[in-house]
């Protein structure tokens, strides 16, 4: 509109706003065309105006965008508990090295001191047809009671026989010292042989592999009248009567 004259116009624009809590602002471009009537004496043709710039608007409180902050629980993954490393066992005998009396030598598992971690001393061997006990089975004087210290020897003998089924029949001969009547000593030596046999059976040896005999005082190992000589003669001896090659 100029003075009292009015001209029609066409206006268009485009842009975008960035919204904050207080203002909306952003760039825009636009175009205006003022239509010049044919009868106008001012301009013989339409006016065309291009526009660009920035605009901003202060937002009233009622139109300000609300900001919603959503809080979520974040699950924190927990690492699975680590199993403790096994205690070192250098000789791999089941007894850990820290309590193993022989950490570099494996235990001999045979029912004899199996928790010390040490190999057992060799306490028997085969010599010809005899099983020789390096430590004899001792008996109390005048009885068939085995000395408690000799029971591990019997257990070791049972383990040996279990490991050697080729020794098919073992003869257990009982002996006595020469104190007392000869008939008494003969019966006593038989009782001692039977006690050893019964202990071996209890340890798992088949009864059919074991026979007993009595020699009384007839085959002494030691001579003399000392307690040491008497103890040497109160004994049992083990003889291999039959061998079975098929049982190996």
CORVEN-V590737 format. One line per field, one symbol per residue. psi: psi as a letter, one per 40 degrees, with the letter a starting at -180 (. if undefined). A space follows every 50 residues. Layout:
psi: ???
//
This chain:
psi: hhbeihhiihhiiiaiihhaedihiiiiiihhhhhhideiedheiihhhi iiaiiihhhideehhhhhhhhihhhhhhhhhhhiiiihgdefeehiddeh dgeehiihheehfeeeeiiiiheiihhbeihhhdhihiiiheiehhhdee ddddddddddddegeegdhhhhhiiiiehiiddddddddddddddddddd ddeehhdeehiiihebeegidiiifiddddddegiiihhhdiihdee.
//
